[in-house]
Amino acid sequence: MAQPKDFRVSVLFEILEGQLKQSGKPFVDKVKGTFCFKIKKDGKMGVWVVDMKNGSGSVKYDPKGKAEVTITIDDEDFIKLLTNELNPQQAFFQGKMKLAGNLGLAMRMKALESQLRPKL
């Protein structure tokens, strides 16, 4: 079974969790949704659920996680996405990123990126 430490992005989710604890309420008020990130690496799948709907938000590693939007992407491609090396639209159309659920809510993912990008 995959563990968070198996994925490079686990550090990014830890940073996001810390940012939400410090100042997440304005982002929760703006985004109002839940995201499930299914991250693939070396045949393993790591699943993080980001709650941007309740309180000041939260991040948890949950292999059975479900959310309003599910984003499936490779570990390295997710890092490239967050560092502006990969355009989200290109990633989607090239099949590097798959989206399921509320696609309108997926467009609000920029708020999550804004929380992480200054820390990268």
N, CA, C and O of each residue as an XYZ file, in Angstrom:
480
protein
N       0.834     -1.186      0.000
C       0.000      0.000      0.000
C       0.883      1.256      0.000
O       1.862      1.343      0.742
N       0.521      2.207     -0.833
C       1.309      3.434     -0.958
C       1.218      4.284      0.307
O       0.176      4.350      0.960
N       2.315      4.918      0.629
C       2.399      5.825      1.780
C       2.719      7.231      1.263
O       3.304      7.369      0.189
N       2.349      8.264      2.002
C       2.642      9.624      1.534
C       4.111      9.841      1.189
O       4.419     10.537      0.222
N       5.008      9.266      1.953
C       6.444      9.471      1.728
C       6.917      8.904      0.390
O       8.020      9.220     -0.054
N       6.094      8.067     -0.262
C       6.447      7.496     -1.562
C       6.345      8.517     -2.700
O       6.754      8.233     -3.825
N       5.808      9.691     -2.414
C       5.516     10.677     -3.448
C       6.207     12.006     -3.154
O       6.194     12.479     -2.018
N       6.803     12.600     -4.171
C       7.442     13.912     -3.996
C       6.428     14.969     -3.581
O       6.759     15.876     -2.817
N       5.206     14.864     -4.070
C       4.197     15.892     -3.786
C       3.734     15.899     -2.333
O       3.060     16.840     -1.913
N       4.074     14.889     -1.566
C       3.612     14.853     -0.172
C       4.080     16.094      0.584
O       3.360     16.598      1.446
N       5.267     16.585      0.274
C       5.781     17.804      0.915
C       4.893     18.995      0.562
O       4.636     19.853      1.406
N       4.430     19.045     -0.673
C       3.565     20.146     -1.099
C       2.238     20.125     -0.347
O       1.713     21.174      0.028
N       1.701     18.935     -0.129
C       0.449     18.846      0.620
C       0.664     19.225      2.087
O      -0.235     19.778      2.721
N       1.848     18.932      2.627
C       2.168     19.357      3.997
C       2.240     20.883      4.074
O       1.757     21.484      5.034
N       2.847     21.510      3.056
C       2.926     22.972      3.010
C       1.519     23.560      2.938
O       1.195     24.504      3.659
N       0.692     22.998      2.068
C      -0.682     23.479      1.924
C      -1.435     23.349      3.244
O      -2.158     24.262      3.641
N      -1.267     22.229      3.917
C      -1.941     22.022      5.191
C      -1.534     23.099      6.202
O      -2.380     23.645      6.911
N      -0.251     23.396      6.259
C       0.236     24.441      7.161
C      -0.322     25.807      6.803
O      -0.698     26.582      7.683
N      -0.376     26.102      5.509
C      -0.919     27.389      5.061
C      -2.405     27.514      5.408
O      -2.860     28.582      5.818
N      -3.151     26.434      5.245
C      -4.573     26.471      5.575
C      -4.783     26.685      7.071
O      -5.684     27.417      7.482
N      -3.949     26.043      7.878
C      -4.073     26.224      9.333
C      -3.802     27.668      9.720
O      -4.446     28.198     10.626
N      -2.854     28.312      9.042
C      -2.499     29.698      9.351
C      -3.527     30.698      8.850
O      -3.941     31.599      9.579
N      -3.933     30.532      7.604
C      -4.785     31.565      6.990
C      -5.707     30.994      5.911
O      -5.826     31.567      4.828
N      -6.345     29.890      6.199
C      -7.158     29.226      5.194
C      -8.564     29.755      4.996
O      -9.147     29.557      3.930
N      -9.124     30.421      5.990
C     -10.525     30.841      5.938
C     -10.870     31.658      4.688
O     -11.887     31.370      4.057
N     -10.072     32.663      4.300
C     -10.420     33.414      3.087
C     -10.462     32.539      1.829
O     -11.276     32.772      0.936
N      -9.589     31.538      1.763
C      -9.577     30.646      0.603
C     -10.779     29.708      0.621
O     -11.358     29.410     -0.424
N     -11.145     29.252      1.797
C     -12.333     28.409      1.936
C     -13.568     29.200      1.505
O     -14.424     28.679      0.791
N     -13.656     30.452      1.937
C     -14.791     31.300      1.561
C     -14.850     31.523      0.052
O     -15.932     31.682     -0.514
N     -13.693     31.535     -0.592
C     -13.619     31.761     -2.036
C     -13.886     30.480     -2.841
O     -14.622     30.508     -3.827
N     -13.294     29.374     -2.423
C     -13.351     28.136     -3.209
C     -14.632     27.344     -2.951
O     -15.327     26.972     -3.896
N     -14.947     27.087     -1.705
C     -16.167     26.377     -1.302
C     -16.328     25.029     -1.995
O     -17.339     24.776     -2.650
N     -15.322     24.165     -1.846
C     -15.409     22.852     -2.455
C     -14.362     21.896     -1.907
O     -13.476     22.288     -1.148
N     -14.480     20.630     -2.306
C     -13.529     19.601     -1.892
C     -12.865     18.995     -3.116
O     -13.487     18.811     -4.163
N     -11.575     18.688     -2.954
C     -10.767     18.158     -4.054
C     -10.108     16.859     -3.625
O      -9.611     16.742     -2.505
N     -10.109     15.895     -4.516
C      -9.399     14.640     -4.290
C      -8.290     14.579     -5.345
O      -8.552     14.610     -6.547
N      -7.054     14.493     -4.867
C      -5.911     14.395     -5.762
C      -5.404     12.961     -5.741
O      -4.941     12.471     -4.712
N      -5.496     12.297     -6.880
C      -4.971     10.940     -7.029
C      -3.647     11.074     -7.770
O      -3.610     11.366     -8.965
N      -2.564     10.853     -7.033
C      -1.227     11.052     -7.567
C      -0.591      9.696     -7.863
O      -0.538      8.817     -7.003
N      -0.109      9.545     -9.104
C       0.476      8.277     -9.536
C       2.000      8.375     -9.576
O       2.570      9.387     -9.983
N       2.642      7.279     -9.134
C       4.102      7.199     -9.239
C       4.524      5.738     -9.136
O       4.159      5.048     -8.185
N       5.284      5.273    -10.105
C       5.847      3.918    -10.100
C       4.796      2.844     -9.807
O       5.039      1.930     -9.020
N       3.644      2.960    -10.436
C       2.587      1.965    -10.265
C       1.811      2.086     -8.963
O       0.941      1.263     -8.679
N       2.118      3.099     -8.175
C       1.416      3.321     -6.911
C       0.490      4.522     -7.061
O       0.678      5.371     -7.933
N      -0.519      4.570     -6.184
C      -1.450      5.689     -6.195
C      -1.556      6.250     -4.784
O      -1.872      5.527     -3.840
N      -1.289      7.544     -4.650
C      -1.466      8.249     -3.384
C      -2.680      9.152     -3.514
O      -2.883      9.767     -4.561
N      -3.483      9.241     -2.473
C      -4.714     10.020     -2.550
C      -4.766     11.021     -1.393
O      -4.709     10.648     -0.221
N      -4.875     12.293     -1.755
C      -5.007     13.365     -0.772
C      -6.350     14.045     -0.991
O      -6.750     14.287     -2.129
N      -7.038     14.350      0.089
C      -8.297     15.082      0.018
C      -8.064     16.457      0.628
O      -7.627     16.584      1.772
N      -8.365     17.478     -0.159
C      -8.234     18.857      0.299
C      -9.647     19.412      0.455
O     -10.395     19.541     -0.513
N      -9.988     19.734      1.697
C     -11.307     20.280      2.014
C     -11.191     21.793      2.055
O     -10.599     22.356      2.976
N     -11.753     22.438      1.064
C     -11.777     23.902      1.004
C     -13.222     24.369      1.129
O     -13.647     25.332      0.490
N     -13.967     23.648      1.981
C     -15.387     23.931      2.146
C     -15.742     24.190      3.609
O     -16.705     24.901      3.895
N     -14.983     23.626      4.525
C     -15.321     23.679      5.944
C     -14.210     24.313      6.773
O     -13.029     24.046      6.553
N     -14.598     25.152      7.724
C     -13.638     25.762      8.642
C     -12.587     26.566      7.899
O     -12.909     27.390      7.043
N     -11.320     26.320      8.235
C     -10.231     26.999      7.528
C      -9.577     26.064      6.518
O      -8.494     26.348      6.005
N     -10.248     24.939      6.237
C      -9.739     23.980      5.265
C      -8.879     22.917      5.915
O      -8.424     23.081      7.047
N      -8.656     21.827      5.196
C      -7.822     20.750      5.715
C      -7.277     19.914      4.572
O      -7.785     19.939      3.451
N      -6.225     19.172      4.894
C      -5.602     18.252      3.940
C      -5.409     16.935      4.664
O      -4.886     16.911      5.778
N      -5.828     15.825      4.040
C      -5.561     14.531      4.653
C      -5.236     13.507      3.581
O      -5.761     13.549      2.469
N      -4.363     12.596      3.944
C      -4.024     11.479      3.069
C      -5.064     10.406      3.342
O      -5.194      9.933      4.471
N      -5.805     10.020      2.307
C      -6.908      9.087      2.491
C      -7.085      8.247      1.223
O      -7.715      8.704      0.269
N      -6.534      7.016      1.199
C      -6.636      6.173      0.004
C      -8.069      5.918     -0.470
O      -8.276      5.551     -1.627
N      -9.048      6.105      0.396
C     -10.450      5.905     -0.002
C     -11.166      7.238     -0.169
O     -12.395      7.288     -0.232
N     -10.396      8.313     -0.239
C     -10.953      9.656     -0.277
C     -11.854      9.926     -1.464
O     -11.645      9.418     -2.566
N     -12.859     10.739     -1.204
C     -13.796     11.173     -2.234
C     -14.008     12.672     -2.060
O     -13.874     13.206     -0.959
N     -14.340     13.343     -3.161
C     -14.557     14.780     -3.122
C     -15.440     15.188     -4.294
O     -15.844     14.358     -5.109
N     -15.727     16.472     -4.358
C     -16.558     16.991     -5.448
C     -15.818     16.977     -6.782
O     -16.432     16.832     -7.839
N     -14.506     17.129     -6.724
C     -13.662     17.089     -7.925
C     -12.521     16.111     -7.671
O     -11.880     16.153     -6.621
N     -12.275     15.240     -8.631
C     -11.140     14.322     -8.528
C     -10.169     14.632     -9.659
O     -10.544     14.678    -10.830
N      -8.919     14.841     -9.281
C      -7.860     15.154    -10.233
C      -6.837     14.024    -10.166
O      -6.271     13.752     -9.107
N      -6.608     13.375    -11.289
C      -5.642     12.279    -11.356
C      -4.475     12.740    -12.221
O      -4.658     13.170    -13.360
N      -3.262     12.640    -11.655
C      -2.082     13.147    -12.353
C      -0.835     12.443    -11.820
O      -0.818     11.965    -10.686
N       0.189     12.385    -12.637
C       1.477     11.815    -12.252
C       2.183     12.742    -11.256
O       2.031     13.962    -11.320
N       2.940     12.164    -10.356
C       3.679     12.895     -9.320
C       4.505     14.040     -9.921
O       4.383     15.183     -9.482
N       5.332     13.745    -10.909
C       6.198     14.757    -11.517
C       5.395     15.812    -12.269
O       5.733     16.994    -12.225
N       4.336     15.394    -12.957
C       3.517     16.348    -13.701
C       2.805     17.315    -12.760
O       2.614     18.480    -13.108
N       2.410     16.854    -11.578
C       1.756     17.739    -10.618
C       2.734     18.809    -10.136
O       2.365     19.972     -9.977
N       3.956     18.414     -9.911
C       4.983     19.387     -9.509
C       5.212     20.401    -10.643
O       5.314     21.601    -10.390
N       5.291     19.922    -11.874
C       5.459     20.821    -13.022
C       4.274     21.776    -13.146
O       4.448     22.944    -13.493
N       3.083     21.282    -12.865
C       1.883     22.111    -12.916
C       1.985     23.259    -11.904
O       1.669     24.407    -12.216
N       2.426     22.932    -10.707
C       2.509     23.937     -9.645
C       3.673     24.908     -9.811
O       3.658     25.993     -9.230
N       4.674     24.534    -10.592
C       5.818     25.417    -10.819
C       5.738     26.101    -12.185
O       6.722     26.663    -12.666
N       4.557     26.047    -12.802
C       4.304     26.690    -14.108
C       5.113     26.116    -15.253
O       5.239     26.760    -16.294
N       5.668     24.917    -15.089
C       6.368     24.265    -16.192
C       5.385     23.521    -17.090
O       5.717     23.153    -18.216
N       4.168     23.302    -16.580
C       3.140     22.588    -17.331
C       1.840     23.373    -17.221
O       1.376     23.672    -16.120
N       1.262     23.701    -18.355
C       0.007     24.427    -18.414
C      -1.149     23.469    -18.101
O      -1.193     22.372    -18.657
N      -2.085     23.856    -17.224
C      -3.189     22.955    -16.866
C      -4.024     22.499    -18.062
O      -4.417     21.335    -18.136
N      -4.297     23.413    -19.001
C      -5.086     23.036    -20.171
C      -4.335     22.041    -21.044
O      -4.917     21.075    -21.536
N      -3.039     22.277    -21.234
C      -2.232     21.348    -22.018
C      -2.171     19.984    -21.338
O      -2.282     18.950    -21.996
N      -1.994     19.987    -20.028
C      -1.937     18.725    -19.283
C      -3.222     17.938    -19.482
O      -3.188     16.724    -19.685
N      -4.347     18.624    -19.425
C      -5.640     17.966    -19.605
C      -5.781     17.411    -21.025
O      -6.131     16.245    -21.208
N      -5.510     18.248    -22.020
C      -5.701     17.818    -23.410
C      -4.674     16.794    -23.870
O      -4.939     16.043    -24.809
N      -3.505     16.746    -23.230
C      -2.495     15.741    -23.556
C      -2.728     14.446    -22.778
O      -1.980     13.482    -22.942
N      -3.755     14.419    -21.937
C      -4.062     13.215    -21.160
C      -3.171     13.030    -19.941
O      -3.184     11.964    -19.326
N      -2.398     14.050    -19.582
C      -1.529     13.943    -18.411
C      -2.297     14.181    -17.113
O      -1.864     13.764    -16.039
N      -3.450     14.863    -17.226
C      -4.280     15.150    -16.069
C      -5.721     14.810    -16.423
O      -6.232     15.210    -17.469
N      -6.368     14.060    -15.526
C      -7.762     13.700    -15.732
C      -8.590     14.354    -14.637
O      -8.188     14.403    -13.475
N      -9.754     14.854    -15.032
C     -10.666     15.499    -14.096
C     -11.985     14.754    -14.093
O     -12.457     14.296    -15.134
N     -12.576     14.636    -12.911
C     -13.901     14.031    -12.787
C     -14.670     14.808    -11.727
O     -14.088     15.318    -10.770
N     -15.969     14.891    -11.907
C     -16.800     15.589    -10.931
C     -17.158     16.981    -11.412
O     -17.356     17.200    -12.607
N     -17.242     17.916    -10.488
C     -17.653     19.293    -10.745
C     -16.521     20.069    -11.418
O     -15.614     20.563    -10.749
N     -16.581     20.170    -12.735
C     -15.490     20.804    -13.477
C     -15.432     22.312    -13.250
O     -14.360     22.910    -13.341
N     -16.565     22.927    -12.957
C     -16.567     24.347    -12.626
C     -15.762     24.605    -11.367
O     -15.027     25.588    -11.274
N     -15.907     23.720    -10.410
C     -15.146     23.826     -9.169
C     -13.657     23.596     -9.432
O     -12.807     24.200     -8.777
N     -13.347     22.732    -10.380
C     -11.950     22.457    -10.721
C     -11.244     23.728    -11.170
O     -10.042     23.882    -10.950
N     -11.980     24.639    -11.797
C     -11.384     25.893    -12.255
C     -10.953     26.766    -11.073
O     -10.106     27.645    -11.231
N     -11.515     26.535     -9.919
C     -11.150     27.309     -8.730
C      -9.874     26.772     -8.079
O      -9.440     27.278     -7.044
N      -9.283     25.760     -8.680
C      -8.060     25.180     -8.133
C      -6.919     26.198     -8.110
O      -5.933     25.998     -7.400
N      -7.036     27.265     -8.859
C      -6.009     28.310     -8.862
C      -5.761     28.840     -7.452
O      -4.638     29.223     -7.120
N      -6.816     28.864     -6.612
C      -6.654     29.338     -5.229
C      -5.687     28.438     -4.469
O      -4.898     28.921     -3.657
N      -5.743     27.125     -4.727
C      -4.823     26.205     -4.089
C      -3.396     26.449     -4.575
O      -2.446     26.453     -3.792
N      -3.273     26.652     -5.890
C      -1.955     26.919     -6.454
C      -1.347     28.177     -5.856
O      -0.144     28.229     -5.599
N      -2.174     29.190     -5.634
C      -1.651     30.456     -5.102
C      -1.138     30.272     -3.680
O      -0.253     31.006     -3.240
N      -1.684     29.304     -2.962
C      -1.211     29.021     -1.613
C       0.134     28.296     -1.633
O       0.954     28.475     -0.733
N       0.351     27.489     -2.648
C       1.570     26.683     -2.716
C       2.714     27.350     -3.467
O       3.865     27.257     -3.041
N       2.428     28.004     -4.547
C       3.477     28.494     -5.452
C       4.524     29.344     -4.738
O       5.711     29.138     -4.995
N       4.170     30.288     -3.857
C       5.229     31.081     -3.203
C       6.157     30.249     -2.335
O       7.257     30.696     -2.013
N       5.742     29.054     -1.951
C       6.543     28.211     -1.066
C       7.449     27.247     -1.807
O       8.268     26.566     -1.191
N       7.308     27.182     -3.142
C       8.086     26.214     -3.918
C       9.468     26.724     -4.244
O      10.247     26.025     -4.893
